[in-house]
Amino acid sequence: MTASAGPRLARPASGLVAVVGFLVCVEVASGVLQGFYTPVWREVADHLDIRAGDVNWFEAAQLIVSALAVPFLALLGDIVGHKRVLLIATAATALGSWILVVSPTFTAFLVGYAIQGAYVVWLPLEVAIVYRRTAGSGAQDRLTRRAAAILVVALYVAIIAASLASGNLADVLPVAGMLAIPAGVVTICLVLVWVGVEDRPGTHDAGFDRAGLALLTLLLGLVMAALIVIRVLGPGFWPAWLLLAAGIAVVVPFARYERRLAEPLIDVDLLLSKRQWPLQAASFLLGVSVLGAQVPLSTFARTDPAEAGYGLGLRASAVSILIAVYILMAIVGAALLPVASRILGPRVALIVAALLVGLGYGLFVPSHGSPGGVLVNMMIAGVGTGLLVAALPAAAASAAPADRTGFATGMTNTVKTVGGAIASAVFAISLASTGVSTDPAVVDTSTPTPLSGYLAAWSVCAVTAVLAGVVLAALPRKPAPAERA
C-alpha cells in the first residue's frame, strides 16, 4: 500500500503543474491585450481622427460588455465546464481583436474593442479550474492562492513585454500592423486552450436566468447611457440625471427578483454574505484605478507640456518603460501574496494592499510634473494593485460553496469591470476639453485636455482605493467557507 501511494500522489501534482502551465499561456495572451494598446493610444486616436480624451470610451464600452458577459460566462462555466467557456471567451476575444485591425472609424473600433472584452473572464475561470483541480488535496486554498499568484505574475510579465514592444513599434509599423500582433497572439492562445486545458464537466445543475440578464443589462445600460448623455450634452442637461437615477433604481427589483430564484444569474444572498460582500465591494472600488486610470495615465504622459502647460511629453517608447516599471512592481505585489498572507494574515494583507494603491494615486495630485515623480507614484500603486488582483479572486473562491467557485471568482471581475467602466466614462467626461459634440470624430482634437480633469481622475482613484481598504476591514478575522444566507 505504501509503495503504490507515492506514484498516485505524484500524478495529480504533475497534472496540476501542466494545467497551470497552459493557463499561464492564457494569461500571457491577456497580458498582451492589456499592455500592448496603452502606450499607443495617441497613435490610435490620430489614426481614427479623434481626441485623446475620447479614447476612454473604448475602455468604457469594453468594460461594460465585460460586466455583462462575465456573470453569464462564469455561471455557464459552473454548469457546462470551465474549459468550454474558456474556449468561447477566447474565440470571442480573437474576433474582437481582428476587428480592430480592419476598423477605419471610431464606431467600428468601439465595437471591436467591446467584443474583445470577453477576455476579462479568463482569470476567474482559470482560478476556478485550479480550485476544482486541487479538491481533495488537503491544501486547496493554499494551492489556489499559489497558482493565482503564478498566473498574475505571468500576466504582468506579458504586460511589460507587450508595452515595451508596442512602444518601440509605434515608429516602425502602421497602426493596423501593430494591432495585428495582439490579434495573432490571442488566436494562438485559442489553440493552446483547446489542446492543453483539461475538460471537466460542470458541477452546478441549473438553467439560465434570462430575465436576470435582461434586468442587469437594463441597469448597466441606463447608467452608461446617462454618462454618455452627460458627456455629449453637459451636466446641466437634467434628463441625463433621470436616466442615472432610473438605472440605480433598477437595482432594487433586480435584487428582489434574483433572490426569489433557486438558480439566479447573480446569487445575491451569496454576495451579501459576510465573507463575500467586502471582497466584491473592494473589487468594484479597485476597478476604478486598475481599469479606469489606464488611458488617463497614458495620455497625460504623452501630452506635450509646451502646448498644454502640463504633461511629460514622452514618446510611446518612453511611456512603455513607465508602464513596464509599474507592472514590474505589480509582479512584486502578486509574488508577495503568499508571504504577505502568511505574515499579516489574508485580511490585513488585503487592507494594506488597498491603502498602497490609494497612496500611489493620491501622490499624483501634488507630484506629476516629472517622469521621476510619476514613476514613484506608479511603483507604490503597482505593488498594491498586484497583490489585490492576485488575492481577491482566490479569497472569493475560498469563501464560496464548492459548486459556486466560478461564480464567486467571476463576480470579482464583474464588479471590477463595472467599476472600471463607470470610471472610464466619468474620466472621459472630466477629460473633455471644451464644448460638446454628438460625434467624437468631429471634435477639435487640437484643443488640449484640462489639467483639472486629470487631477480629478487621480483623486477619485485615491479615494476609492482607501474606501476599498475600509470595506476590507469588515472581513471576518478568521477565514472560513461562506454559506448562503
C-alpha positions as CSV (number, residue, x, y, z in Angstrom):
1,M,0.0,0.0,0.0
2,T,2.8,2.4,0.9
3,A,4.7,1.7,-2.2
4,S,1.8,2.4,-4.5
5,A,0.6,5.5,-2.7
6,G,3.6,7.6,-3.8
7,P,3.0,7.4,-7.6
8,R,-0.7,8.0,-7.2
9,L,0.1,11.2,-5.2
10,A,2.7,12.3,-7.7
11,R,0.4,12.1,-10.8
12,P,-2.1,14.8,-9.6
13,A,0.8,17.1,-8.7
14,S,2.4,16.9,-12.1
15,G,-1.1,17.2,-13.7
16,L,-1.7,20.4,-11.8
17,V,1.7,21.8,-13.0
18,A,0.7,21.0,-16.6
19,V,-2.7,22.6,-16.2
20,V,-1.2,25.8,-14.6
21,G,1.4,25.8,-17.4
22,F,-1.2,26.1,-20.1
23,L,-3.2,28.6,-18.1
24,V,0.0,30.7,-17.9
25,C,-0.1,30.8,-21.7
26,V,-3.6,32.2,-21.5
27,E,-2.5,34.9,-19.1
28,V,0.4,35.8,-21.4
29,A,-2.2,36.5,-24.1
30,S,-4.2,38.5,-21.6
31,G,-1.1,40.5,-20.7
32,V,-0.5,41.3,-24.4
33,L,-4.0,42.6,-24.7
34,Q,-3.6,44.7,-21.5
35,G,-0.2,46.0,-22.3
36,F,0.0,46.5,-26.0
37,Y,-2.5,49.2,-26.5
38,T,-1.8,51.6,-23.7
39,P,1.5,53.2,-25.0
40,V,0.0,53.7,-28.5
41,W,-3.4,55.2,-27.7
42,R,-2.2,58.5,-29.1
43,E,-1.4,56.8,-32.4
44,V,-4.8,55.1,-32.4
45,A,-6.5,58.4,-31.7
46,D,-4.7,60.1,-34.6
47,H,-5.5,57.1,-36.8
48,L,-9.2,57.4,-36.0
49,D,-9.1,61.2,-36.0
50,I,-10.5,61.6,-32.5
51,R,-9.4,63.5,-29.4
52,A,-7.2,61.6,-26.9
53,G,-9.7,62.0,-24.1
54,D,-12.4,60.2,-26.2
55,V,-10.2,57.0,-26.1
56,N,-11.7,56.5,-22.7
57,W,-15.0,55.5,-24.4
58,F,-13.2,52.4,-25.9
59,E,-12.4,51.3,-22.3
60,A,-15.9,52.1,-21.1
61,A,-17.5,50.1,-23.9
62,Q,-15.2,47.1,-23.4
63,L,-15.7,47.1,-19.6
64,I,-19.5,47.4,-19.7
65,V,-19.7,44.4,-22.2
66,S,-17.3,42.5,-19.9
67,A,-19.5,43.3,-16.9
68,L,-22.5,41.8,-18.7
69,A,-20.6,38.8,-20.1
70,V,-18.7,37.7,-17.0
71,P,-21.6,36.7,-14.8
72,F,-23.2,34.8,-17.6
73,L,-19.9,33.1,-18.6
74,A,-18.9,32.4,-15.0
75,L,-22.2,30.7,-14.3
76,L,-22.1,28.9,-17.6
77,G,-18.6,27.6,-16.5
78,D,-20.1,26.1,-13.4
79,I,-22.8,24.5,-15.5
80,V,-21.1,23.1,-18.6
81,G,-17.5,23.1,-17.6
82,H,-14.9,25.9,-17.2
83,K,-12.7,24.8,-20.2
84,R,-15.6,25.0,-22.6
85,V,-16.5,28.5,-21.5
86,L,-12.8,29.5,-21.6
87,L,-12.8,28.4,-25.3
88,I,-15.9,30.5,-26.0
89,A,-14.4,33.6,-24.3
90,T,-11.1,33.2,-26.2
91,A,-12.8,32.8,-29.5
92,A,-14.8,36.0,-28.9
93,T,-11.7,37.8,-27.9
94,A,-9.9,36.8,-31.0
95,L,-12.8,38.0,-33.2
96,G,-12.8,41.4,-31.5
97,S,-9.1,41.7,-31.8
98,W,-9.2,41.1,-35.6
99,I,-12.0,43.6,-36.0
100,L,-9.6,46.3,-34.5
101,V,-7.1,45.5,-37.3
102,V,-9.5,46.4,-40.0
103,S,-11.6,49.2,-38.3
104,P,-11.3,52.5,-40.1
105,T,-13.7,54.5,-37.9
106,F,-14.4,55.3,-34.2
107,T,-17.6,53.3,-34.2
108,A,-16.1,50.2,-35.8
109,F,-13.2,50.3,-33.4
110,L,-15.6,50.8,-30.5
111,V,-17.5,47.6,-31.5
112,G,-14.3,45.5,-31.9
113,Y,-12.8,46.7,-28.6
114,A,-16.1,46.0,-26.8
115,I,-16.2,42.4,-28.1
116,Q,-12.6,41.9,-27.1
117,G,-13.7,42.4,-23.5
118,A,-14.6,38.7,-23.2
119,Y,-11.0,38.1,-22.1
120,V,-11.9,39.6,-18.7
121,V,-13.4,36.3,-17.6
122,W,-10.2,34.3,-18.3
123,L,-8.6,34.7,-14.9
124,P,-11.7,33.9,-12.8
125,L,-12.2,30.7,-15.0
126,E,-8.6,29.8,-14.5
127,V,-8.8,30.2,-10.8
128,A,-12.0,28.0,-10.8
129,I,-10.2,25.4,-12.9
130,V,-7.3,25.2,-10.4
131,Y,-9.6,25.2,-7.4
132,R,-11.5,22.2,-8.7
133,R,-8.3,20.5,-9.7
134,T,-6.9,20.8,-6.2
135,A,-10.1,19.4,-4.5
136,G,-9.2,16.7,-2.0
137,S,-5.5,17.7,-1.9
138,G,-5.8,18.9,1.7
139,A,-4.3,22.3,0.7
140,Q,-6.9,23.6,-1.7
141,D,-6.9,27.2,-0.6
142,R,-3.1,27.4,-0.4
143,L,-2.5,25.8,-3.8
144,T,-5.2,28.1,-5.3
145,R,-3.5,31.2,-3.9
146,R,-0.1,30.0,-5.1
147,A,-1.5,29.3,-8.6
148,A,-3.3,32.6,-8.7
149,A,0.0,34.4,-7.8
150,I,1.8,32.5,-10.6
151,L,-0.9,33.4,-13.1
152,V,-0.9,37.1,-12.2
153,V,2.9,37.2,-12.3
154,A,2.7,35.7,-15.9
155,L,0.1,38.3,-16.7
156,Y,2.2,41.2,-15.6
157,V,5.4,39.9,-17.3
158,A,3.4,39.7,-20.5
159,I,2.1,43.2,-20.0
160,I,5.6,44.5,-19.6
161,A,6.8,42.8,-22.8
162,A,3.8,43.9,-24.7
163,S,4.0,47.5,-23.6
164,L,7.7,47.7,-24.4
165,A,7.1,46.1,-27.8
166,S,4.3,48.4,-28.8
167,G,6.1,51.5,-27.6
168,N,9.1,50.6,-29.8
169,L,7.0,49.5,-32.8
170,A,5.0,52.7,-32.9
171,D,7.5,54.5,-35.1
172,V,8.1,51.4,-37.3
173,L,4.7,49.9,-38.1
174,P,1.4,51.4,-39.2
175,V,-1.4,51.2,-36.7
176,A,-3.1,48.3,-38.4
177,G,0.2,46.4,-38.5
178,M,0.7,46.9,-34.7
179,L,-2.9,45.9,-33.9
180,A,-2.4,42.6,-35.8
181,I,0.1,41.4,-33.2
182,P,-2.2,41.0,-30.2
183,A,-4.9,39.5,-32.6
184,G,-2.4,36.9,-33.6
185,V,-1.4,36.1,-30.1
186,V,-5.0,35.6,-29.0
187,T,-5.6,33.3,-31.9
188,I,-2.6,31.1,-30.9
189,C,-3.9,31.1,-27.3
190,L,-7.2,29.7,-28.6
191,V,-5.4,26.7,-30.0
192,L,-3.4,26.2,-26.8
193,V,-6.6,26.2,-24.6
194,W,-8.2,23.7,-27.0
195,V,-5.3,21.2,-26.7
196,G,-3.8,21.8,-23.3
197,V,-6.5,22.5,-20.7
198,E,-8.4,19.6,-19.3
199,D,-12.1,19.3,-19.9
200,R,-14.2,18.5,-16.8
201,P,-18.0,18.6,-16.6
202,G,-19.8,21.3,-14.7
203,T,-20.9,20.7,-11.1
204,H,-23.7,23.2,-11.0
205,D,-27.0,21.8,-12.3
206,A,-29.1,24.8,-13.3
207,G,-30.8,26.6,-16.1
208,F,-30.0,30.1,-17.3
209,D,-31.7,33.2,-15.9
210,R,-32.6,35.2,-19.0
211,A,-34.8,37.7,-17.1
212,G,-32.0,38.4,-14.7
213,L,-29.6,39.1,-17.5
214,A,-32.2,41.4,-19.1
215,L,-32.6,43.4,-15.9
216,L,-28.8,43.6,-15.4
217,T,-28.4,44.8,-19.0
218,L,-31.1,47.4,-18.4
219,L,-29.4,48.6,-15.1
220,L,-25.9,49.0,-16.7
221,G,-27.3,50.3,-19.9
222,L,-29.2,53.1,-18.2
223,V,-26.2,54.1,-16.1
224,M,-23.9,54.2,-19.1
225,A,-26.4,56.0,-21.3
226,A,-26.7,58.7,-18.6
227,L,-23.0,59.2,-18.5
228,I,-22.8,59.3,-22.3
229,V,-25.6,62.0,-22.4
230,I,-23.8,64.0,-19.7
231,R,-20.6,63.8,-21.9
232,V,-22.4,64.9,-25.0
233,L,-24.9,67.5,-23.7
234,G,-23.2,68.5,-20.5
235,P,-24.1,68.1,-16.7
236,G,-26.7,70.8,-17.0
237,F,-29.0,68.6,-19.1
238,W,-31.3,67.3,-16.3
239,P,-32.9,64.3,-18.2
240,A,-29.4,62.7,-18.0
241,W,-29.7,62.6,-14.3
242,L,-33.1,61.0,-14.5
243,L,-31.5,58.2,-16.6
244,L,-28.9,57.8,-14.0
245,A,-31.5,57.6,-11.2
246,A,-33.5,55.1,-13.2
247,G,-30.5,52.9,-13.6
248,I,-29.7,52.9,-9.9
249,A,-33.4,52.3,-9.1
250,V,-33.4,49.1,-11.2
251,V,-31.0,47.6,-8.5
252,V,-34.0,47.0,-6.2
253,P,-36.3,45.0,-8.5
254,F,-33.2,43.2,-9.9
255,A,-32.1,42.1,-6.4
256,R,-35.6,41.1,-5.4
257,Y,-36.2,39.0,-8.5
258,E,-32.8,37.3,-8.2
259,R,-33.4,36.4,-4.6
260,R,-36.7,34.6,-5.5
261,L,-35.0,32.2,-7.9
262,A,-33.4,29.0,-6.9
263,E,-30.7,29.4,-9.5
264,P,-30.2,33.1,-10.2
265,L,-27.8,34.7,-12.6
266,I,-26.5,36.7,-9.6
267,D,-26.6,34.9,-6.3
268,V,-27.5,37.9,-4.2
269,D,-27.6,36.0,-1.0
270,L,-24.1,34.7,-1.5
271,L,-22.8,38.1,-2.5
272,L,-24.3,39.6,0.6
273,S,-22.8,37.0,2.9
274,K,-20.4,38.4,5.5
275,R,-17.4,36.8,3.8
276,Q,-18.2,37.8,0.2
277,W,-19.6,41.3,0.2
278,P,-16.4,43.1,1.4
279,L,-14.4,41.2,-1.3
280,Q,-16.9,42.1,-4.0
281,A,-17.2,45.7,-2.9
282,A,-13.4,46.1,-2.8
283,S,-13.2,44.6,-6.3
284,F,-15.7,47.3,-7.6
285,L,-13.6,50.1,-6.0
286,L,-10.4,48.6,-7.3
287,G,-11.7,48.6,-10.8
288,V,-11.8,52.4,-10.7
289,S,-8.0,52.7,-10.6
290,V,-6.9,49.4,-12.2
291,L,-9.1,49.7,-15.2
292,G,-10.3,53.3,-15.3
293,A,-7.0,55.1,-14.9
294,Q,-5.0,53.4,-17.7
295,V,-5.9,55.8,-20.5
296,P,-5.6,59.0,-18.5
297,L,-2.1,57.9,-17.4
298,S,-1.1,57.2,-20.9
299,T,-2.5,60.4,-22.5
300,F,-1.1,62.5,-19.7
301,A,2.4,61.1,-20.2
302,R,2.2,61.7,-24.0
303,T,0.9,65.3,-23.6
304,D,3.4,68.0,-24.7
305,P,3.9,70.5,-21.8
306,A,4.9,73.2,-24.3
307,E,1.4,73.0,-25.8
308,A,-0.8,72.2,-22.8
309,G,1.2,73.6,-19.9
310,Y,1.4,70.2,-18.3
311,G,2.3,66.6,-19.2
312,L,5.6,64.8,-19.7
313,G,5.9,65.0,-23.5
314,L,7.1,61.4,-23.7
315,R,7.2,59.2,-26.8
316,A,5.5,55.9,-26.9
317,S,8.7,54.1,-26.2
318,A,9.3,56.1,-23.0
319,V,5.7,55.6,-21.9
320,S,6.1,51.9,-22.3
321,I,9.1,52.0,-19.9
322,L,6.9,53.7,-17.3
323,I,4.3,51.1,-17.7
324,A,6.9,48.3,-17.6
325,V,8.2,49.6,-14.2
326,Y,4.6,49.9,-12.9
327,I,3.8,46.3,-13.9
328,L,7.1,45.1,-12.5
329,M,6.1,46.4,-9.1
330,A,2.7,44.8,-9.6
331,I,4.6,41.5,-10.2
332,V,6.4,42.1,-6.9
333,G,3.0,42.6,-5.2
334,A,1.5,39.5,-6.7
335,A,4.6,37.4,-5.8
336,L,4.3,38.7,-2.2
337,L,0.8,37.4,-1.8
338,P,1.7,34.1,-0.2
339,V,4.3,35.7,2.1
340,A,2.1,38.7,3.0
341,S,-0.9,36.4,3.7
342,R,1.3,34.2,6.0
343,I,2.9,37.1,7.9
344,L,0.0,39.5,8.1
345,G,-3.0,37.2,7.5
346,P,-5.1,37.3,4.4
347,R,-7.4,40.0,5.7
348,V,-4.7,42.5,6.8
349,A,-2.7,41.9,3.6
350,L,-5.7,42.9,1.5
351,I,-6.2,46.1,3.6
352,V,-2.5,47.1,3.3
353,A,-2.6,46.5,-0.5
354,A,-5.6,48.7,-0.9
355,L,-4.0,51.5,1.1
356,L,-0.9,51.3,-1.0
357,V,-3.0,51.8,-4.2
358,G,-4.6,54.8,-2.5
359,L,-1.3,56.3,-1.5
360,G,0.2,55.9,-5.0
361,Y,-2.7,57.6,-6.8
362,G,-3.0,60.3,-4.1
363,L,0.6,61.3,-4.7
364,F,-0.2,62.1,-8.3
365,V,-2.1,65.3,-7.2
366,P,1.0,67.1,-5.8
367,S,3.6,65.2,-7.8
368,H,3.0,64.9,-11.5
369,G,5.4,67.3,-13.1
370,S,8.4,65.0,-13.8
371,P,8.9,61.4,-15.0
372,G,10.6,60.6,-11.8
373,G,7.7,61.7,-9.6
374,V,5.2,59.9,-11.8
375,L,7.3,56.8,-11.7
376,V,7.5,56.7,-7.9
377,N,3.7,57.1,-7.7
378,M,3.2,54.3,-10.1
379,M,5.6,52.0,-8.3
380,I,3.7,52.4,-5.0
381,A,0.3,51.8,-6.6
382,G,1.7,48.9,-8.6
383,V,2.7,46.9,-5.5
384,G,-0.8,47.2,-4.0
385,T,-2.5,46.5,-7.3
386,G,-0.6,43.3,-8.0
387,L,-1.4,41.9,-4.5
388,L,-5.1,42.8,-4.8
389,V,-5.5,41.4,-8.3
390,A,-4.0,38.1,-7.2
391,A,-5.7,37.9,-3.8
392,L,-9.3,38.9,-4.4
393,P,-10.3,36.0,-6.8
394,A,-8.6,33.4,-4.6
395,A,-10.2,34.9,-1.5
396,A,-13.6,34.8,-3.1
397,A,-13.2,31.2,-4.2
398,S,-12.2,30.1,-0.7
399,A,-15.3,31.9,0.7
400,A,-17.8,30.3,-1.6
401,P,-19.6,26.9,-1.7
402,A,-17.8,24.3,-3.8
403,D,-20.3,24.5,-6.7
404,R,-20.2,28.3,-6.9
405,T,-16.4,29.0,-7.1
406,G,-16.7,30.0,-10.8
407,F,-19.5,32.4,-10.0
408,A,-17.7,33.9,-7.0
409,T,-14.4,34.4,-8.8
410,G,-16.2,35.7,-11.8
411,M,-18.1,38.2,-9.8
412,T,-14.9,39.8,-8.5
413,N,-14.1,40.6,-12.2
414,T,-17.6,41.5,-13.0
415,V,-17.9,44.2,-10.3
416,K,-14.3,45.3,-11.0
417,T,-15.2,45.8,-14.7
418,V,-18.4,47.7,-13.7
419,G,-16.3,50.0,-11.5
420,G,-13.8,50.4,-14.3
421,A,-16.5,51.1,-16.9
422,I,-18.2,53.8,-14.8
423,A,-14.8,55.3,-14.0
424,S,-13.8,55.3,-17.7
425,A,-17.0,57.1,-18.7
426,V,-16.6,59.6,-15.8
427,F,-13.0,60.2,-16.7
428,A,-13.9,60.7,-20.3
429,I,-16.3,63.5,-19.2
430,S,-13.7,65.1,-16.9
431,L,-11.0,64.9,-19.6
432,A,-13.2,66.6,-22.2
433,S,-11.7,69.9,-23.1
434,T,-14.4,72.4,-24.2
435,G,-17.8,72.3,-25.8
436,V,-19.9,69.3,-26.6
437,S,-20.5,67.1,-29.6
438,T,-22.6,64.3,-30.7
439,D,-19.8,62.7,-32.7
440,P,-16.2,62.3,-31.2
441,A,-14.9,62.2,-34.8
442,V,-15.7,65.8,-35.4
443,V,-14.3,67.3,-32.2
444,D,-11.4,69.8,-32.4
445,T,-8.6,67.4,-31.5
446,S,-6.1,70.3,-31.2
447,T,-7.7,71.6,-28.0
448,P,-5.8,70.1,-25.0
449,T,-7.5,68.3,-22.2
450,P,-7.6,70.5,-19.0
451,L,-5.2,69.5,-16.2
452,S,-8.1,69.7,-13.7
453,G,-9.6,66.6,-15.4
454,Y,-6.5,64.6,-14.7
455,L,-6.3,65.8,-11.1
456,A,-10.0,64.8,-10.6
457,A,-9.3,61.3,-12.1
458,W,-6.4,60.7,-9.8
459,S,-8.2,61.9,-6.8
460,V,-11.1,59.6,-7.5
461,C,-8.7,56.7,-7.8
462,A,-7.1,57.5,-4.5
463,V,-10.3,57.9,-2.6
464,T,-11.9,54.7,-3.9
465,A,-8.8,52.7,-3.1
466,V,-8.8,53.9,0.5
467,L,-12.5,53.1,0.7
468,A,-11.6,49.6,-0.5
469,G,-9.3,49.2,2.5
470,V,-12.1,50.4,4.8
471,V,-14.5,47.9,3.3
472,L,-12.0,45.0,3.5
473,A,-11.6,45.7,7.3
474,A,-15.2,44.3,7.6
475,L,-14.0,40.8,6.6
476,P,-14.2,38.3,9.5
477,R,-10.8,37.8,11.1
478,K,-11.0,34.0,10.9
479,P,-11.3,32.6,7.4
480,A,-14.0,30.0,6.8
481,P,-16.1,29.0,3.8
482,A,-19.1,31.2,3.3
483,E,-22.6,29.8,3.4
484,R,-25.7,31.0,1.6
485,A,-27.8,33.4,3.7
